[in-house]
Amino acid sequence: MLLIVLSGVLVVVIGGCACVVWASRGGPRWTRGVATATLAAGELTRKARLRGNGGNGTGGSGVTGDN
């Protein structure tokens, strides 16, 4: 069941990315709407991730090397 859900999410993400590219090349109006939604979801995800790691903006694991 989890595999089916993750596969569905993957299909939606790939479709959204395809619409972003298609809309940037002058696609139909509906692709611009899907592209806007996809970009907005990406921004929300990025902001949530930054908030989750204390806003330091690294995006890494937080593990430092032997500097």
C-alpha positions as MATLAB code, in Angstrom:
seq = 'MLLIVLSGVLVVVIGGCACVVWASRGGPRWTRGVATATLAAGELTRKARLRGNGGNGTGGSGVTGDN';
ca = [
       0.000    0.000    0.000;
       2.832    2.391    0.852;
       4.455    1.660   -2.493;
       1.250    2.635   -4.304;
       1.013    5.927   -2.392;
       4.664    6.788   -3.004;
       4.308    5.911   -6.687;
       1.316    8.239   -6.917;
       3.247   11.047   -5.268;
       6.128   10.491   -7.680;
       3.788   10.669  -10.678;
       2.278   13.929   -9.395;
       5.728   15.462   -8.814;
       7.000   14.465  -12.259;
       3.808   15.767  -13.856;
       4.179   19.070  -12.014;
       7.760   19.454  -13.173;
       6.728   18.696  -16.748;
       4.043   21.385  -16.524;
       6.578   23.925  -15.269;
       8.756   23.272  -18.313;
       5.789   23.221  -20.706;
       4.343   26.446  -19.285;
       7.708   28.193  -19.595;
       7.665   27.303  -23.293;
       4.217   28.809  -23.793;
       1.906   25.901  -23.075;
      -1.850   26.049  -22.594;
      -3.416   28.044  -19.759;
      -4.019   25.003  -17.549;
      -0.292   24.180  -17.562;
       0.427   27.642  -16.180;
      -1.976   26.972  -13.324;
      -0.379   23.611  -12.536;
       3.087   25.149  -12.812;
       2.132   27.918  -10.378;
       0.805   25.352   -7.905;
       3.941   23.227   -8.291;
       6.268   26.174   -7.704;
       4.210   27.311   -4.704;
       4.370   23.811   -3.193;
       8.133   23.811   -3.707;
       8.481   27.144   -1.946;
       6.346   25.963    0.977;
       8.462   22.821    1.256;
      11.672   24.842    1.193;
      10.426   27.259    3.851;
       9.228   24.414    6.072;
      12.603   22.719    5.740;
      14.446   25.929    6.645;
      12.178   26.405    9.653;
      12.776   22.800   10.688;
      16.563   23.114   10.903;
      16.605   26.383   12.823;
      16.773   28.647    9.788;
      20.495   28.224    9.254;
      19.899   27.588    5.557;
      22.453   24.812    5.189;
      20.046   22.093    4.139;
      22.684   19.538    5.086;
      22.711   16.953    7.803;
      24.204   19.382   10.308;
      27.243   17.168   10.864;
      30.484   19.100   10.784;
      33.827   17.816    9.602;
      37.222   17.926   11.294;
      37.896   21.581   10.521;
];
